[in-house]
Amino acid sequence: MHDKRLANLLGAAALAVNDVMLAGVRQAGEVSTSGAGALVALSTAPGISVTELGRQVGLSQSAAARMVDSLEAAGLVRRSPGAGRQVSVTLTPPGRRAAGQILTARAEPLAHLVSRLDAAEQEALAELLAKLLTGLYGEIGDADLLCRLCDRASCTSSAACPVGEAERNRQS
């Protein structure tokens, strides 16, 4: 059954959650949303290329190069020669701190929002979100892009990540 009201409520909630989450993320890292995603990505995959970093945050190679330029100018990342013509990107100590601050700034408003639900509601929401994320992975097809601002350690502490599980299922 298709319920227009349900779809409308989901859309409004998704935008509001996104706005609240990203406001704190941008402020904490003092970077763009893409820059925040890049710092988080580099915290779990140091040394990836500019092109791969751009792919993970949804940017073209040229846009990724400009983003890395600004992150490097801010002292958050450093470039070094990679394989062939590739350039490797790693976090500096201030970049590592910024990535941690970004994850904290992302988590706090989300935890506050979820705290309005009782334990049973939180469990039901977790199951529904896992199902929705599995479906979204099927449409997007890229776990790195879908989870570009995820705190990966917290996502896998009590259960398998639904996006990672969907990716493993697709590869097997």
Secondary structure as UniProt FT lines:
FT   HELIX           4..29
FT   HELIX           33..44
FT   TURN            46..47
FT   STRAND          48..49
FT   HELIX           50..57
FT   HELIX           61..73
FT   TURN            74..75
FT   STRAND          77..81
FT   TURN            84..85
FT   STRAND          87..91
FT   HELIX           93..114
FT   TURN            115..116
FT   HELIX           119..140
FT   HELIX           143..146
FT   TURN            147..149
FT   HELIX           152..155
FT   HELIX           162..171
//
